[in-house]
Amino acid sequence: MMKYMTAGAALLLTTTAATAGGLDRSGQSIGSIFEDGDYVELSFGSISPSISGNANPAFGGAPTGNIGQDYTQLGLAYKTQVNDKVSLGLIFDQPFGADVFYEDAGYLLSGANASVESTGITGLVRYEIDNNFSVHGGLRYVKANGVYDVPALPDLDGPGPATATPAYASTYSSGDGVGYVVGGAYERDDIAMRVALTYSSEIDLELDGTVGDLSTTLPESFNLDFQTGIAADTLLFGSVRYVMWDGFSLDDNLAGSILNYDDDVVTWNVGVGRRITDNFAASFSIGYEKSTGEPTGNLGPTDGYISYQVGGAYTMDNGVEVSGGVRYINIGDATTTIGSSFNDNDAVAVGLKVAYSF
């Protein structure tokens, strides 16, 4: 029952849209380490955000156009059972990212663009203490690069030709860092229950730039994942992700802080999965991230969201499972630090995963 329910149900919970708090994208799931026997999976997600607004009326109220750029997410995981107690896992994901471009002429930030790309590799060891309790831990390696390009901004304190902020552009080559992962889980096979808590440490990054150099510390986080059977062939599942974004900053040694956050972020997901036939299961889930109500940066004008997802998984007799899902995200309204308003925005995400147990 556990295997049938979780794969399709949780697929897009690890394909987070661009609206997630901070630069979060993958959610850094380690769920593959709990699969039975030897296991491999490949996942792909495509996310299409629609994020637009209008400038502060004091500066003309010009429309921004859609600044959200489509992007994809790729994931790969491998797990092997060494013996009755020990299993090893290797996970590839794209944990953090951003892609913003102000295309419309006439808007204050017309031509501004910024992007962050990252890849992560996590190596895990899991030890089963007994039939119910286990611990897991390992190392996480993250590599990132990016672009920051903004035009000169006029004096935002009033009209006139004064320039408060000059134009600036720098391309940052890849920098990398290493952190650690540690956690534990409680399971009951008779009711398909599992509760797993995982902590991920901070990771320091230094990126060389074509103009200024970039430094940052990726935040520490906690993931709580749970599932339990609630009726025959029916599973309740969900997750809580807490990321300590408060105090986070992307710092260019010439331009200063180009992105910062003042609030930690908690993201909730809860859903129900049901096995329809011996080979097919379907699911529905809801995601929620509370808005802070605080002004946002110009490169991330979103504030919280609520999402709705449907998913399904089909398991073939040879051990191959194909699962997929569609998620609609209603993006929270936001006001930026220069007074631009972003309202009534959304995003659509689709995902596909192929897994094989052997």
ABEGO torsion letter per residue (X at the ends): XAAAAAAAAAAAAABBBAABBEABAAGGBAAAAABBEBBBBBBBBBBBBBBBBBBBAAAGGBBAEBABBBBBBBBBBBBBBABAABBBBBBBBBABBBBBBBABBGBAABGBBBBBBBBBBBBBBBBBABAABBBBBEBBBBBBBBBBBBBBBBBAAEBEABBABBBBBBBBBBBBBBBBBBBBBBBBAAAGBBBBBBBBBBBBBBBBBABBBBBBBBBBBBBBBBBBBABBGBBBBEBBBBBBABGBBBBBAAAEBABBBABBBBBBBBBBBBBABAABBBBBBBBBBBBAGBBBBAABBBBEBBBBBBBBBBBBAAGBBBBBBBBBBBBBBBBBAAGBBBBGBBBBBBBBBBBBBX
